[in-house]
Structures are given as C-alpha cells and as structure tokens.
Amino acid sequence: MAIPKKGSRPITVDGTVYRWRVRHKPIRGQGNSWDPLTFAVERAEEPGGVLVVSLPCARPDNWRGQRTIPVRPVLVAGCIRRAVEQGWNQSRPGSPFALTIAEDELATLLGEPPQYLIPFLWGMIPEGGGIEDLPRCTQIWSRDGK
C-alpha cells in the first residue's frame, strides 16, 4: 500500500521527510461516522512501510454532524514520533502499521487541548459554540424562494 502523491503533504520530523494524507473522500463507514478519522504517512524518499493513524473523532465531512478536529502538522508529527517509539519500521514494506490515538492522548500530541469542531450546514461550529460562531457563509436558498 502506497500513498498517492497527489493530495499528500510533506512534513519533516526529526530529520526525515515524510508525506501524509487524509483520504479525499470518506469510505461509507467514515461518512456516517461509524469509523474514525484516519490519515496515512510514509517516507517521502524510499517509501516502505505505511503508518495509518486513527483519531478519536469523525471526519469533517461526516453526514451525522459528529465532532471532528483538523489534522494539523503538529498532530501528524506527534503521531509519527509515537509510531516510531512503538516500533513502526518506515523502511519495511508490508502491512500498514496501525496507530490508534485515544482522546486523552490528543492534548499531549497537540501540545494543547484539542479544539473540536461540529459540522453544521455551511461550516463548522466550535464545540460548545452557537450559530454566531459560524464563519461567513454562502446562502444556499433564499427565504423568498427566488
């Protein structure tokens, strides 16, 4: 299993260059939030073993409005370090190395408490926020039916 280069992002962790990617479209279990948000990582030069990270939240485009977090480089770097500590061998091809992150581990990996978001119609609302927290939106339907 290799990560498609298109849509992947580079990141350097402890002197090694990697590529990481969140799948462009959700698989059925992710869209309905039965399966967690995942992303994959591999070395950019001489790819070998792939790391697949599962996070304790849904994808941002889930259909049920379950909370999510943005996958940021600081989180990716923390997950790469954790996987290496747990025995991920980036140079050995074969089955992907699975790393499951628990909710209580997110703050350590991010260096701060996670900022959860809730998908809502046109955008994302911070967890515990309200409609006033929505970013500027494009109106889908006008109220007068035009």
Backbone bond lengths (Angstrom), bond angles and torsions (degrees), N, CA, C in turn:
res aa  C-N    CA-C-N  psi(-1)  N-CA   C-N-CA  omega(-1)  CA-C   N-CA-C  phi
1 M - - - 1.459 - - 1.522 108.58 -
2 A 1.307 117.36 124.33 1.456 122.67 176.96 1.525 108.46 -121.57
3 I 1.313 115.22 153.20 1.453 120.78 178.78 1.523 108.59 -85.03
4 P 1.335 118.70 131.13 1.467 118.99 175.21 1.529 110.34 -60.64
5 K 1.319 116.34 137.69 1.469 119.28 -179.59 1.526 111.33 -68.59
6 K 1.326 115.57 -35.54 1.454 119.40 179.42 1.534 109.02 -66.20
7 G 1.303 116.61 125.38 1.449 121.33 178.71 1.517 114.34 88.41
8 S 1.343 117.74 -3.86 1.462 119.16 178.19 1.523 109.58 -88.23
9 R 1.322 115.02 157.20 1.466 120.88 -178.88 1.518 109.73 -120.99
10 P 1.340 117.15 139.70 1.466 119.34 178.61 1.532 111.15 -80.93
11 I 1.318 115.99 151.09 1.458 122.02 173.94 1.526 107.01 -152.76
12 T 1.321 116.45 139.52 1.459 121.38 177.39 1.515 108.32 -108.54
13 V 1.323 115.60 124.71 1.459 122.03 -179.80 1.525 108.12 -127.60
14 D 1.316 115.72 118.67 1.468 121.78 178.28 1.527 112.36 51.68
15 G 1.342 116.17 41.75 1.452 122.11 175.56 1.519 115.92 85.70
16 T 1.327 118.35 -4.57 1.469 121.49 178.94 1.520 109.06 -107.67
17 V 1.334 116.27 134.47 1.457 121.45 179.47 1.529 108.54 -91.74
18 Y 1.326 115.24 128.83 1.456 123.01 178.90 1.523 109.01 -121.39
19 R 1.328 115.45 166.24 1.466 122.53 168.43 1.518 106.41 -121.48
20 W 1.331 116.11 140.59 1.460 120.00 177.79 1.514 109.52 -134.74
21 R 1.327 114.85 156.50 1.463 119.51 -175.37 1.521 111.08 -158.62
22 V 1.320 115.16 136.62 1.460 122.02 167.87 1.518 105.20 -94.21
23 R 1.311 116.83 133.29 1.472 121.04 -179.47 1.532 109.43 -52.32
24 H 1.342 116.56 135.15 1.462 121.84 -176.37 1.527 112.36 -61.24
25 K 1.309 116.72 -46.38 1.468 120.92 -179.95 1.519 108.97 -117.55
26 P 1.326 116.43 143.97 1.464 117.92 179.56 1.519 111.82 -72.67
27 I 1.324 114.99 146.79 1.456 117.92 168.31 1.529 105.83 -78.39
28 R 1.311 118.46 165.32 1.468 121.17 -172.99 1.525 113.03 -52.78
29 G 1.305 118.17 -45.36 1.460 121.05 -178.73 1.516 113.20 -64.88
30 Q 1.345 117.51 -26.83 1.459 120.44 178.34 1.520 111.09 -82.28
31 G 1.308 117.32 -36.45 1.459 120.82 -178.85 1.517 112.18 -63.87
32 N 1.329 116.45 -37.00 1.460 118.23 179.29 1.522 111.67 -94.91
33 S 1.318 117.32 11.83 1.470 127.67 175.05 1.527 113.93 65.53
34 W 1.333 118.04 22.50 1.461 120.04 171.91 1.522 110.18 -76.59
35 D 1.324 116.58 -34.15 1.460 121.81 179.35 1.525 109.34 -106.43
36 P 1.333 117.63 151.18 1.470 120.61 -175.67 1.527 113.45 -78.18
37 L 1.314 114.08 167.56 1.462 122.65 171.75 1.525 107.57 -66.80
38 T 1.319 117.10 130.80 1.466 121.46 179.41 1.521 109.84 -130.64
39 F 1.325 114.54 157.22 1.457 120.32 169.75 1.522 107.99 -144.22
40 A 1.330 115.87 157.63 1.462 121.81 -177.49 1.521 109.87 -117.45
41 V 1.330 115.44 150.03 1.463 122.62 -178.35 1.523 108.30 -137.40
42 E 1.342 116.03 142.69 1.460 121.46 170.37 1.516 109.10 -151.16
43 R 1.328 116.57 161.32 1.467 120.00 176.46 1.520 109.04 -64.77
44 A 1.326 115.98 141.53 1.466 120.09 -179.82 1.523 110.72 -73.15
45 E 1.328 116.48 -43.17 1.464 121.64 177.73 1.518 107.75 -96.22
46 E 1.298 117.03 133.92 1.466 122.01 179.98 1.527 112.27 51.81
47 P 1.349 117.73 61.24 1.456 119.62 179.10 1.524 111.19 -59.07
48 G 1.292 116.06 146.35 1.459 121.78 179.52 1.514 108.71 -141.22
49 G 1.326 116.13 -97.75 1.453 120.99 179.55 1.515 112.19 -78.73
50 V 1.315 115.84 141.56 1.462 121.85 178.92 1.524 108.97 -103.30
51 L 1.306 115.63 138.32 1.460 123.08 174.90 1.524 107.84 -101.40
52 V 1.328 117.51 129.50 1.463 121.78 175.35 1.527 107.11 -117.49
53 V 1.328 115.58 117.54 1.460 122.18 -177.26 1.525 109.66 -103.79
54 S 1.335 116.28 130.15 1.471 122.68 175.51 1.516 108.12 -107.74
55 L 1.323 116.17 127.38 1.463 121.86 -179.29 1.526 110.39 -102.97
56 P 1.325 118.06 156.51 1.465 121.37 -175.73 1.524 114.15 -84.18
57 C 1.323 116.36 46.20 1.463 120.47 178.85 1.528 108.10 -157.91
58 A 1.311 115.71 175.16 1.468 121.79 -178.15 1.529 110.61 -89.71
59 R 1.333 115.56 167.87 1.464 120.77 173.92 1.529 109.09 -68.51
60 P 1.339 118.20 153.34 1.467 120.23 177.99 1.531 113.20 -62.01
61 D 1.329 117.47 -27.56 1.463 120.55 -178.81 1.526 112.06 -97.54
62 N 1.335 117.57 25.76 1.463 119.29 179.08 1.521 109.83 -68.26
63 W 1.316 116.52 151.93 1.462 122.67 -172.35 1.515 113.11 -85.45
64 R 1.321 118.49 -8.40 1.457 120.58 -172.84 1.527 113.82 -108.49
65 G 1.320 117.95 2.55 1.456 120.43 177.65 1.519 113.92 74.09
66 Q 1.341 117.60 25.91 1.464 121.43 178.22 1.525 109.91 -76.59
67 R 1.312 116.87 150.66 1.467 120.63 -176.54 1.523 111.81 -65.88
68 T 1.319 114.72 154.31 1.454 122.85 -176.23 1.521 109.34 -144.88
69 I 1.309 116.80 173.15 1.461 122.08 170.76 1.523 107.42 -135.56
70 P 1.317 117.14 152.61 1.463 118.49 174.30 1.530 109.49 -74.47
71 V 1.317 117.11 140.90 1.462 121.20 175.70 1.523 106.20 -86.41
72 R 1.321 115.14 106.10 1.463 121.97 -177.18 1.525 109.97 -105.11
73 P 1.342 117.39 157.17 1.471 120.27 179.93 1.533 113.85 -54.25
74 V 1.322 119.11 -36.16 1.464 120.33 179.57 1.528 110.75 -62.61
75 L 1.312 117.78 -36.49 1.460 121.69 177.13 1.523 110.83 -70.20
76 V 1.323 116.86 -42.92 1.465 121.22 178.72 1.529 110.00 -60.44
77 A 1.330 117.19 -46.42 1.466 121.28 179.96 1.527 110.89 -61.00
78 G 1.323 117.29 -43.99 1.464 120.61 178.58 1.513 112.11 -62.10
79 C 1.325 117.09 -39.20 1.468 121.37 179.23 1.524 111.18 -68.79
80 I 1.330 117.25 -37.89 1.470 120.33 177.36 1.530 109.60 -62.54
81 R 1.327 116.85 -46.84 1.473 120.09 178.79 1.529 111.07 -60.74
82 R 1.320 117.25 -42.95 1.467 121.30 179.56 1.527 110.62 -62.37
83 A 1.339 117.49 -42.71 1.466 121.37 -179.51 1.527 110.97 -64.64
84 V 1.328 117.04 -42.09 1.470 120.17 178.32 1.531 109.65 -62.15
85 E 1.322 117.40 -42.69 1.470 121.17 177.02 1.530 111.42 -59.60
86 Q 1.330 116.69 -33.77 1.464 121.25 -177.42 1.536 113.10 -89.70
87 G 1.329 116.77 4.53 1.458 119.19 173.11 1.515 117.63 106.95
88 W 1.334 119.10 11.35 1.459 120.03 177.91 1.527 109.31 -66.65
89 N 1.311 116.71 124.03 1.458 123.10 177.42 1.527 107.29 -103.84
90 Q 1.327 116.50 102.85 1.467 121.83 -174.75 1.518 112.94 -67.45
91 S 1.318 118.17 -20.62 1.462 119.82 -176.07 1.526 112.94 -92.32
92 R 1.328 118.37 -11.00 1.464 120.64 -177.15 1.527 111.16 -96.34
93 P 1.347 118.39 112.69 1.466 120.12 176.73 1.528 109.90 -69.09
94 G 1.290 114.80 162.87 1.458 120.32 179.51 1.514 109.75 142.03
95 S 1.306 115.65 -152.51 1.461 120.37 179.70 1.517 110.33 -62.94
96 P 1.333 117.15 144.59 1.463 119.91 178.21 1.530 111.22 -62.21
97 F 1.312 115.53 148.09 1.460 122.41 175.23 1.530 106.47 -87.97
98 A 1.322 116.79 120.35 1.472 121.06 -177.56 1.522 110.31 -94.83
99 L 1.317 115.73 129.94 1.459 122.68 175.64 1.520 107.55 -124.46
100 T 1.322 116.74 118.21 1.460 121.73 178.50 1.521 108.48 -105.25
101 I 1.315 115.94 123.49 1.459 122.08 -179.17 1.522 108.58 -98.32
102 A 1.329 115.81 127.83 1.466 121.25 177.12 1.530 108.90 -86.03
103 E 1.315 115.71 156.86 1.461 120.66 -177.49 1.525 112.56 -56.85
104 D 1.323 117.36 -39.62 1.466 119.73 -178.53 1.530 113.28 -72.06
105 E 1.334 118.51 -9.16 1.455 122.14 177.22 1.531 112.66 -90.00
106 L 1.320 117.58 -16.92 1.468 120.83 -175.26 1.526 112.69 -60.17
107 A 1.311 118.13 -44.56 1.469 120.46 -177.91 1.527 110.77 -60.48
108 T 1.325 117.45 -39.89 1.465 121.03 178.66 1.521 110.41 -64.94
109 L 1.326 117.24 -45.36 1.465 120.89 -178.22 1.526 112.38 -68.66
110 L 1.339 116.58 -34.95 1.469 121.16 -178.60 1.529 112.53 -84.56
111 G 1.326 116.59 -22.15 1.462 120.16 -175.19 1.512 112.03 80.85
112 E 1.318 117.84 8.15 1.465 124.29 179.09 1.528 107.77 -165.18
113 P 1.330 118.30 163.53 1.472 119.01 177.31 1.532 110.11 -61.79
114 P 1.333 117.62 143.13 1.471 119.74 179.83 1.519 111.35 -65.22
115 Q 1.309 115.66 144.31 1.458 122.84 177.04 1.524 107.50 -102.32
116 Y 1.311 116.20 92.97 1.462 120.59 -178.20 1.523 110.42 -73.82
117 L 1.318 114.86 148.64 1.458 122.75 177.31 1.515 108.40 -124.90
118 I 1.339 116.16 150.96 1.454 122.18 177.24 1.528 107.83 -117.40
119 P 1.356 118.36 119.48 1.472 119.21 176.98 1.529 109.56 -63.93
120 F 1.327 115.63 135.15 1.464 120.32 -178.20 1.520 109.28 -148.38
121 L 1.303 118.30 109.63 1.461 125.62 176.71 1.516 113.82 42.29
122 W 1.320 118.49 -83.76 1.468 120.95 -171.57 1.511 113.41 -101.29
123 G 1.307 119.11 -6.47 1.454 118.87 -175.09 1.514 111.88 -167.60
124 M 1.305 115.84 -152.96 1.460 122.48 -179.28 1.519 109.39 -122.21
125 I 1.316 116.11 139.17 1.466 122.54 176.26 1.522 107.30 -110.95
126 P 1.339 118.71 133.21 1.465 118.90 174.23 1.523 109.48 -59.75
127 E 1.338 116.58 141.14 1.455 120.26 -179.46 1.521 109.71 -55.03
128 G 1.311 116.64 130.29 1.460 121.83 -177.94 1.522 112.86 87.53
129 G 1.336 117.68 -4.76 1.460 121.81 -179.30 1.521 110.99 -87.86
130 G 1.305 115.08 -173.88 1.451 120.81 -179.46 1.508 111.68 -132.77
131 I 1.311 115.47 -172.30 1.461 121.83 -177.00 1.529 111.37 -59.60
132 E 1.331 117.54 -29.06 1.470 120.38 179.42 1.530 112.05 -67.02
133 D 1.329 117.27 -14.97 1.458 121.36 -179.76 1.520 113.51 -87.66
134 L 1.330 117.25 -5.73 1.456 119.27 179.63 1.525 110.39 -65.59
135 P 1.312 116.61 140.98 1.466 118.89 174.77 1.532 109.17 -70.20
136 R 1.324 116.59 172.44 1.466 119.50 176.82 1.513 108.79 -55.74
137 C 1.311 116.16 136.36 1.462 121.46 -173.85 1.519 111.02 -124.18
138 T 1.313 114.85 160.06 1.449 121.21 171.52 1.514 107.59 -96.63
139 Q 1.321 116.30 128.28 1.462 119.38 -179.27 1.523 108.55 -72.69
140 I 1.321 115.80 130.27 1.462 120.28 -178.47 1.521 110.38 -83.46
141 W 1.315 118.10 -48.55 1.456 122.62 178.84 1.514 108.97 -124.68
142 S 1.313 116.57 142.07 1.462 118.76 175.07 1.524 108.66 -82.64
143 R 1.294 117.01 153.23 1.451 121.31 -177.94 1.527 112.38 -71.85
144 D 1.339 117.21 -26.06 1.459 118.99 -177.68 1.542 111.86 -89.38
145 G 1.343 116.88 6.90 1.459 120.65 174.34 1.518 115.03 82.08
146 K 1.315 119.36 5.61 1.462 121.88 -179.35 1.501 111.37 -89.01
